[in-house]
Amino acid sequence: MPVFKVHDKEQQGSMLALKLPDGKFWRAKYMPDKNLRKYLIAIGTEFMRLEERFNYAGDQFNINTTTDLIDEFEREYGISTSCFANTPAGSLQQRIDNILTIIGANGVSTEAQFEALAVILGLTDIDVSAGLAPENAGLSFDDTQARFTIVVRRPATGGFPYQFPMKFIDPVVTLFECFILQLKPANVRVIFVSIVTDFTDEFSSEFA
């Protein structure tokens, strides 16, 4: 979004003319064929270029509008060592979205915040609970363990009837799991529960 309205050289010349005194000697500042007017327009042309450069800088330093500085933004926010490291770069907008996701994930710690992060990644059917043992998964833990446990329920990938080519791993779900494991406190374990809706059953996998 432009920060400055860019004035053309004639407008710039007129604005500079306003800074000069009035009177008979200075009338030439408004006369197109006079050297004083030409001089003001020449200076105004540089001011026009300056406004354009200010707008360019404003766009490039804004993560939402940057183009030429996208590589620098990715280095600054550690995309190469983040959960997006193995994700194809994609379009410019996708690269911007990845950086915004990194920024948005900073400080995430509650169930609601993790679920909001899942929505940002495009997952609307993820349930994150703290200290609740998943039903039908053959897991149980006492109150002490519950305080240091996060349970993430997500739909299982695939299932009957199989569709070819069969898809066993959803990259977006894997991405969300990566974020969970990176953001969770060190002393908290995470249990991922895959829900197979065809059989109303659950399968779990645990990560430290």
TORKOL-4160 file (C-alpha; in steps of 0.2 Angstrom, whole numbers, padded with zeros to 4 digits, m for minus):
208
<pt num="1" X="0000" Y="0000" Z="0000"/>
<pt num="2" X="0007" Y="0017" Z="m0005"/>
<pt num="3" X="0013" Y="0028" Z="0009"/>
<pt num="4" X="0015" Y="0044" Z="m0001"/>
<pt num="5" X="0004" Y="0050" Z="m0015"/>
<pt num="6" X="0016" Y="0052" Z="m0030"/>
<pt num="7" X="0015" Y="0069" Z="m0038"/>
<pt num="8" X="0020" Y="0072" Z="m0056"/>
<pt num="9" X="0034" Y="0084" Z="m0060"/>
<pt num="10" X="0022" Y="0098" Z="m0064"/>
<pt num="11" X="0013" Y="0096" Z="m0047"/>
<pt num="12" X="0030" Y="0095" Z="m0038"/>
<pt num="13" X="0036" Y="0111" Z="m0047"/>
<pt num="14" X="0020" Y="0120" Z="m0042"/>
<pt num="15" X="0022" Y="0115" Z="m0024"/>
<pt num="16" X="0040" Y="0121" Z="m0024"/>
<pt num="17" X="0034" Y="0138" Z="m0032"/>
<pt num="18" X="0023" Y="0140" Z="m0017"/>
<pt num="19" X="0038" Y="0140" Z="m0006"/>
<pt num="20" X="0046" Y="0155" Z="m0015"/>
<pt num="21" X="0041" Y="0173" Z="m0012"/>
<pt num="22" X="0027" Y="0182" Z="m0022"/>
<pt num="23" X="0031" Y="0198" Z="m0031"/>
<pt num="24" X="0036" Y="0204" Z="m0049"/>
<pt num="25" X="0053" Y="0196" Z="m0048"/>
<pt num="26" X="0046" Y="0179" Z="m0044"/>
<pt num="27" X="0032" Y="0178" Z="m0057"/>
<pt num="28" X="0043" Y="0167" Z="m0068"/>
<pt num="29" X="0040" Y="0153" Z="m0056"/>
<pt num="30" X="0023" Y="0149" Z="m0064"/>
<pt num="31" X="0028" Y="0153" Z="m0082"/>
<pt num="32" X="0032" Y="0137" Z="m0092"/>
<pt num="33" X="0045" Y="0145" Z="m0104"/>
<pt num="34" X="0055" Y="0153" Z="m0090"/>
<pt num="35" X="0071" Y="0146" Z="m0083"/>
<pt num="36" X="0065" Y="0147" Z="m0065"/>
<pt num="37" X="0050" Y="0136" Z="m0069"/>
<pt num="38" X="0061" Y="0124" Z="m0078"/>
<pt num="39" X="0073" Y="0123" Z="m0063"/>
<pt num="40" X="0058" Y="0120" Z="m0051"/>
<pt num="41" X="0051" Y="0106" Z="m0062"/>
<pt num="42" X="0069" Y="0098" Z="m0063"/>
<pt num="43" X="0070" Y="0098" Z="m0044"/>
<pt num="44" X="0052" Y="0092" Z="m0043"/>
<pt num="45" X="0056" Y="0077" Z="m0054"/>
<pt num="46" X="0069" Y="0071" Z="m0041"/>
<pt num="47" X="0055" Y="0074" Z="m0027"/>
<pt num="48" X="0044" Y="0063" Z="m0037"/>
<pt num="49" X="0057" Y="0049" Z="m0038"/>
<pt num="50" X="0059" Y="0051" Z="m0020"/>
<pt num="51" X="0041" Y="0048" Z="m0016"/>
<pt num="52" X="0041" Y="0033" Z="m0028"/>
<pt num="53" X="0056" Y="0026" Z="m0018"/>
<pt num="54" X="0048" Y="0029" Z="m0001"/>
<pt num="55" X="0033" Y="0019" Z="m0007"/>
<pt num="56" X="0044" Y="0005" Z="m0014"/>
<pt num="57" X="0053" Y="0004" Z="0003"/>
<pt num="58" X="0037" Y="0004" Z="0012"/>
<pt num="59" X="0030" Y="m0011" Z="0002"/>
<pt num="60" X="0046" Y="m0021" Z="0003"/>
<pt num="61" X="0048" Y="m0019" Z="0022"/>
<pt num="62" X="0030" Y="m0025" Z="0024"/>
<pt num="63" X="0028" Y="m0044" Z="0025"/>
<pt num="64" X="0011" Y="m0043" Z="0017"/>
<pt num="65" X="0017" Y="m0034" Z="0001"/>
<pt num="66" X="0035" Y="m0038" Z="0000"/>
<pt num="67" X="0042" Y="m0046" Z="m0016"/>
<pt num="68" X="0061" Y="m0042" Z="m0018"/>
<pt num="69" X="0064" Y="m0045" Z="0001"/>
<pt num="70" X="0055" Y="m0061" Z="0003"/>
<pt num="71" X="0071" Y="m0071" Z="0004"/>
<pt num="72" X="0077" Y="m0060" Z="0018"/>
<pt num="73" X="0061" Y="m0062" Z="0027"/>
<pt num="74" X="0062" Y="m0081" Z="0026"/>
<pt num="75" X="0080" Y="m0080" Z="0033"/>
<pt num="76" X="0075" Y="m0069" Z="0047"/>
<pt num="77" X="0061" Y="m0080" Z="0053"/>
<pt num="78" X="0070" Y="m0096" Z="0050"/>
<pt num="79" X="0060" Y="m0104" Z="0037"/>
<pt num="80" X="0074" Y="m0116" Z="0032"/>
<pt num="81" X="0074" Y="m0124" Z="0049"/>
<pt num="82" X="0056" Y="m0123" Z="0053"/>
<pt num="83" X="0041" Y="m0135" Z="0050"/>
<pt num="84" X="0041" Y="m0128" Z="0033"/>
<pt num="85" X="0058" Y="m0133" Z="0029"/>
<pt num="86" X="0053" Y="m0148" Z="0018"/>
<pt num="87" X="0038" Y="m0139" Z="0011"/>
<pt num="88" X="0039" Y="m0134" Z="m0007"/>
<pt num="89" X="0041" Y="m0115" Z="m0008"/>
<pt num="90" X="0026" Y="m0112" Z="m0019"/>
<pt num="91" X="0020" Y="m0095" Z="m0024"/>
<pt num="92" X="0025" Y="m0079" Z="m0017"/>
<pt num="93" X="0009" Y="m0078" Z="m0007"/>
<pt num="94" X="0011" Y="m0095" Z="0000"/>
<pt num="95" X="0029" Y="m0090" Z="0006"/>
<pt num="96" X="0021" Y="m0075" Z="0014"/>
<pt num="97" X="0008" Y="m0085" Z="0022"/>
<pt num="98" X="0021" Y="m0097" Z="0029"/>
<pt num="99" X="0030" Y="m0083" Z="0037"/>
<pt num="100" X="0014" Y="m0076" Z="0044"/>
<pt num="101" X="0010" Y="m0093" Z="0051"/>
<pt num="102" X="0027" Y="m0093" Z="0060"/>
<pt num="103" X="0024" Y="m0076" Z="0067"/>
<pt num="104" X="0006" Y="m0081" Z="0072"/>
<pt num="105" X="0012" Y="m0097" Z="0081"/>
<pt num="106" X="0024" Y="m0088" Z="0092"/>
<pt num="107" X="0018" Y="m0090" Z="0110"/>
<pt num="108" X="0005" Y="m0103" Z="0106"/>
<pt num="109" X="0001" Y="m0113" Z="0122"/>
<pt num="110" X="m0017" Y="m0116" Z="0125"/>
<pt num="111" X="m0029" Y="m0128" Z="0117"/>
<pt num="112" X="m0039" Y="m0114" Z="0109"/>
<pt num="113" X="m0023" Y="m0107" Z="0102"/>
<pt num="114" X="m0017" Y="m0123" Z="0095"/>
<pt num="115" X="m0034" Y="m0126" Z="0087"/>
<pt num="116" X="m0033" Y="m0109" Z="0079"/>
<pt num="117" X="m0016" Y="m0113" Z="0072"/>
<pt num="118" X="m0024" Y="m0128" Z="0064"/>
<pt num="119" X="m0037" Y="m0118" Z="0056"/>
<pt num="120" X="m0023" Y="m0106" Z="0049"/>
<pt num="121" X="m0015" Y="m0121" Z="0041"/>
<pt num="122" X="m0032" Y="m0126" Z="0034"/>
<pt num="123" X="m0037" Y="m0140" Z="0046"/>
<pt num="124" X="m0054" Y="m0137" Z="0053"/>
<pt num="125" X="m0057" Y="m0154" Z="0061"/>
<pt num="126" X="m0043" Y="m0155" Z="0074"/>
<pt num="127" X="m0047" Y="m0156" Z="0093"/>
<pt num="128" X="m0034" Y="m0152" Z="0106"/>
<pt num="129" X="m0037" Y="m0157" Z="0124"/>
<pt num="130" X="m0026" Y="m0156" Z="0139"/>
<pt num="131" X="m0026" Y="m0170" Z="0151"/>
<pt num="132" X="m0040" Y="m0180" Z="0143"/>
<pt num="133" X="m0037" Y="m0198" Z="0139"/>
<pt num="134" X="m0044" Y="m0203" Z="0122"/>
<pt num="135" X="m0059" Y="m0215" Z="0122"/>
<pt num="136" X="m0057" Y="m0232" Z="0114"/>
<pt num="137" X="m0038" Y="m0229" Z="0112"/>
<pt num="138" X="m0032" Y="m0241" Z="0125"/>
<pt num="139" X="m0024" Y="m0227" Z="0135"/>
<pt num="140" X="m0026" Y="m0221" Z="0152"/>
<pt num="141" X="m0016" Y="m0210" Z="0164"/>
<pt num="142" X="m0018" Y="m0203" Z="0182"/>
<pt num="143" X="m0021" Y="m0185" Z="0187"/>
<pt num="144" X="m0002" Y="m0181" Z="0188"/>
<pt num="145" X="0001" Y="m0187" Z="0171"/>
<pt num="146" X="m0014" Y="m0178" Z="0164"/>
<pt num="147" X="m0007" Y="m0162" Z="0169"/>
<pt num="148" X="0008" Y="m0165" Z="0157"/>
<pt num="149" X="m0002" Y="m0172" Z="0142"/>
<pt num="150" X="m0009" Y="m0165" Z="0127"/>
<pt num="151" X="m0021" Y="m0175" Z="0116"/>
<pt num="152" X="m0023" Y="m0171" Z="0098"/>
<pt num="153" X="m0038" Y="m0179" Z="0089"/>
<pt num="154" X="m0038" Y="m0179" Z="0070"/>
<pt num="155" X="m0047" Y="m0188" Z="0056"/>
<pt num="156" X="m0037" Y="m0203" Z="0050"/>
<pt num="157" X="m0030" Y="m0202" Z="0032"/>
<pt num="158" X="m0037" Y="m0214" Z="0020"/>
<pt num="159" X="m0049" Y="m0228" Z="0025"/>
<pt num="160" X="m0062" Y="m0239" Z="0017"/>
<pt num="161" X="m0067" Y="m0238" Z="0003"/>
<pt num="162" X="m0049" Y="m0235" Z="m0003"/>
<pt num="163" X="m0046" Y="m0223" Z="m0017"/>
<pt num="164" X="m0031" Y="m0223" Z="m0028"/>
<pt num="165" X="m0018" Y="m0217" Z="m0027"/>
<pt num="166" X="m0020" Y="m0221" Z="m0009"/>
<pt num="167" X="m0015" Y="m0207" Z="0003"/>
<pt num="168" X="m0007" Y="m0212" Z="0019"/>
<pt num="169" X="0000" Y="m0196" Z="0025"/>
<pt num="170" X="m0008" Y="m0179" Z="0024"/>
<pt num="171" X="0006" Y="m0165" Z="0023"/>
<pt num="172" X="m0005" Y="m0152" Z="0031"/>
<pt num="173" X="m0008" Y="m0164" Z="0046"/>
<pt num="174" X="0011" Y="m0168" Z="0047"/>
<pt num="175" X="0014" Y="m0149" Z="0047"/>
<pt num="176" X="0003" Y="m0146" Z="0061"/>
<pt num="177" X="0010" Y="m0161" Z="0071"/>
<pt num="178" X="0027" Y="m0153" Z="0069"/>
<pt num="179" X="0021" Y="m0136" Z="0076"/>
<pt num="180" X="0014" Y="m0145" Z="0091"/>
<pt num="181" X="0030" Y="m0154" Z="0095"/>
<pt num="182" X="0040" Y="m0138" Z="0093"/>
<pt num="183" X="0029" Y="m0127" Z="0103"/>
<pt num="184" X="0024" Y="m0139" Z="0117"/>
<pt num="185" X="0033" Y="m0137" Z="0134"/>
<pt num="186" X="0048" Y="m0148" Z="0136"/>
<pt num="187" X="0040" Y="m0158" Z="0150"/>
<pt num="188" X="0024" Y="m0161" Z="0141"/>
<pt num="189" X="0020" Y="m0177" Z="0130"/>
<pt num="190" X="0008" Y="m0176" Z="0115"/>
<pt num="191" X="m0003" Y="m0191" Z="0110"/>
<pt num="192" X="m0010" Y="m0190" Z="0092"/>
<pt num="193" X="m0026" Y="m0199" Z="0090"/>
<pt num="194" X="m0032" Y="m0204" Z="0073"/>
<pt num="195" X="m0051" Y="m0205" Z="0071"/>
<pt num="196" X="m0057" Y="m0218" Z="0058"/>
<pt num="197" X="m0075" Y="m0212" Z="0056"/>
<pt num="198" X="m0080" Y="m0227" Z="0046"/>
<pt num="199" X="m0077" Y="m0238" Z="0061"/>
<pt num="200" X="m0080" Y="m0226" Z="0075"/>
<pt num="201" X="m0063" Y="m0231" Z="0081"/>
<pt num="202" X="m0047" Y="m0222" Z="0087"/>
<pt num="203" X="m0029" Y="m0226" Z="0085"/>
<pt num="204" X="m0016" Y="m0217" Z="0094"/>
<pt num="205" X="0003" Y="m0213" Z="0093"/>
<pt num="206" X="0013" Y="m0204" Z="0107"/>
<pt num="207" X="0027" Y="m0192" Z="0105"/>
<pt num="208" X="0038" Y="m0186" Z="0119"/>
